[in-house]
Amino acid sequence: MKRLLNAFIYTSILALCSLLIVTFMWDKPLMLTAVVISLSALMMLVHKDIEDLYLYIIIGSMGAAAEIIAIVSGAWEYAFPNLVGIPYWLPFLWGIAGLFIKRIVIEIHEYIKSVRK
């Protein structure tokens, strides 16, 4: 249980940092993109799992594509769209979200396995 709690806290802190970075830097898209890419690289260096890179690319691409479809359909718009209606940093933030979810799912799975023993 302690491992699951630690993973949840770690993931929550990184998620909050990501949210705060976007909140305070949204009007500086290139700088925000650099910071989000740096955070992404840090997350991938911590776990050193090639699957993370694949997941990051897939989720980043699919999340950005979904946003583009929503924007083109008129559902919403971004204040500083840079690329087909979305900011440069958005695909990278989607990639980070995929990594967050993966970490929590792994920890939940390990916790359930340990409880069932």
C-alpha positions as CSV (number, residue, x, y, z in Angstrom):
1,M,0.0,0.0,0.0
2,K,2.9,2.3,0.8
3,R,4.3,1.9,-2.7
4,L,1.0,2.7,-4.3
5,L,0.6,5.8,-2.1
6,N,4.1,7.0,-2.9
7,A,3.5,6.5,-6.7
8,F,0.2,8.4,-6.3
9,I,1.9,11.2,-4.5
10,Y,4.8,11.4,-7.0
11,T,2.4,11.3,-10.0
12,S,0.1,13.9,-8.4
13,I,3.0,16.3,-7.8
14,L,4.2,15.9,-11.4
15,A,0.6,16.4,-12.6
16,L,0.3,19.5,-10.5
17,C,3.6,20.9,-11.7
18,S,2.5,20.3,-15.3
19,L,-0.8,22.1,-14.7
20,L,1.0,25.1,-13.0
21,I,3.6,25.3,-15.7
22,V,0.8,25.6,-18.3
23,T,-1.2,28.0,-16.1
24,F,1.7,30.4,-15.7
25,M,3.4,30.0,-19.1
26,W,0.5,29.6,-21.6
27,D,1.2,33.0,-23.2
28,K,4.9,32.0,-23.9
29,P,4.3,29.0,-26.2
30,L,7.9,28.3,-27.2
31,M,9.2,28.6,-23.7
32,L,6.4,26.4,-22.4
33,T,7.1,23.8,-25.1
34,A,10.7,23.7,-24.0
35,V,9.8,23.3,-20.4
36,V,7.2,20.6,-21.1
37,I,9.7,18.7,-23.3
38,S,12.3,18.9,-20.5
39,L,9.8,17.6,-18.0
40,S,9.0,14.8,-20.4
41,A,12.6,13.9,-20.8
42,L,13.1,13.9,-17.0
43,M,10.2,11.5,-16.6
44,M,11.5,9.1,-19.2
45,L,15.1,9.2,-17.8
46,V,13.8,8.3,-14.3
47,H,12.2,5.0,-15.5
48,K,14.4,4.3,-18.6
49,D,11.7,2.2,-20.2
50,I,11.6,2.2,-24.1
51,E,7.8,1.5,-23.8
52,D,7.5,5.0,-22.2
53,L,8.8,6.6,-25.4
54,Y,6.4,4.6,-27.6
55,L,3.4,5.4,-25.3
56,Y,4.4,9.0,-25.1
57,I,4.5,9.4,-28.9
58,I,1.2,7.5,-29.4
59,I,-0.7,9.3,-26.7
60,G,0.8,12.7,-27.7
61,S,-0.2,12.2,-31.3
62,M,-3.7,10.8,-30.6
63,G,-4.4,13.4,-28.0
64,A,-3.3,16.2,-30.3
65,A,-5.4,14.7,-33.2
66,A,-8.5,14.6,-31.0
67,E,-8.0,18.2,-30.0
68,I,-7.5,19.3,-33.6
69,I,-10.8,17.5,-34.5
70,A,-12.6,19.2,-31.7
71,I,-11.2,22.6,-32.6
72,V,-12.0,22.2,-36.3
73,S,-15.6,21.3,-35.4
74,G,-15.9,24.4,-33.3
75,A,-16.0,22.9,-29.8
76,W,-13.3,25.2,-28.4
77,E,-10.2,27.2,-29.3
78,Y,-6.9,28.0,-27.8
79,A,-5.7,31.5,-27.1
80,F,-2.4,31.0,-28.9
81,P,-2.8,28.3,-31.5
82,N,0.4,27.6,-33.3
83,L,-0.2,24.4,-35.3
84,V,-3.5,23.4,-36.8
85,G,-5.4,25.2,-34.0
86,I,-3.4,23.8,-31.1
87,P,-0.4,25.2,-29.2
88,Y,3.0,23.6,-29.9
89,W,3.2,22.2,-26.3
90,L,-0.1,20.4,-26.3
91,P,1.1,17.0,-27.9
92,F,3.9,16.9,-25.3
93,L,1.5,17.5,-22.5
94,W,-0.7,14.7,-23.8
95,G,2.3,12.5,-23.8
96,I,3.0,13.3,-20.2
97,A,-0.6,12.4,-19.3
98,G,-0.1,9.0,-20.9
99,L,3.0,8.4,-18.7
100,F,1.1,9.5,-15.6
101,I,-1.6,7.1,-16.3
102,K,0.8,4.3,-17.0
103,R,2.7,4.8,-13.7
104,I,-0.5,4.7,-11.7
105,V,-1.9,1.6,-13.5
106,I,1.4,-0.3,-12.9
107,E,1.3,0.6,-9.2
108,I,-2.4,-0.4,-8.9
109,H,-1.7,-3.7,-10.7
110,E,1.3,-4.4,-8.3
111,Y,-0.8,-3.6,-5.3
112,I,-3.6,-5.9,-6.3
113,K,-1.1,-8.7,-7.0
114,S,0.4,-8.2,-3.5
115,V,-3.0,-8.2,-1.8
116,R,-4.1,-11.4,-3.5
117,K,-1.1,-13.4,-2.3
